[in-house]
């Protein structure tokens, strides 16, 4: 009999220029059993996404060098799994047009900051298929 061990933890890429936001998401998600990598903008996130697989990306809208909308559009133009990687966009922008722009760029879901720990974990579980 082959022991396959525990199931792999879902890998999350958190993309936000705020170190405090990245720390909050990372600590919340790691407590919930996820593996978390970080990037400070869309360019760094794209480099990470090209070099290693992820199960979900959490991305902010307003970032230097490459914003969240541009990152998602670039991600969706990629080949293979990158094009279908689930994406959760979280931003302080709360207008209807912001949600529409996020969906048009390729976000699967949109949340407005601040996001409570339980709400973040619930959405991440839903988008990764992990048990909550």
Secondary structure, DSSP 8 states (H G I E B T S, - for coil): -----S----EEEEE-S-HHHHHHHHHHHHHTT-EEEEESSHHHHHHHHHHS--SEEEE-S--SSS-HHHHHHHHHTSSTHHHH--EEEEES--SHHHHHHHHHHT-SEEEESS--HHHHHHHHHHHHT---
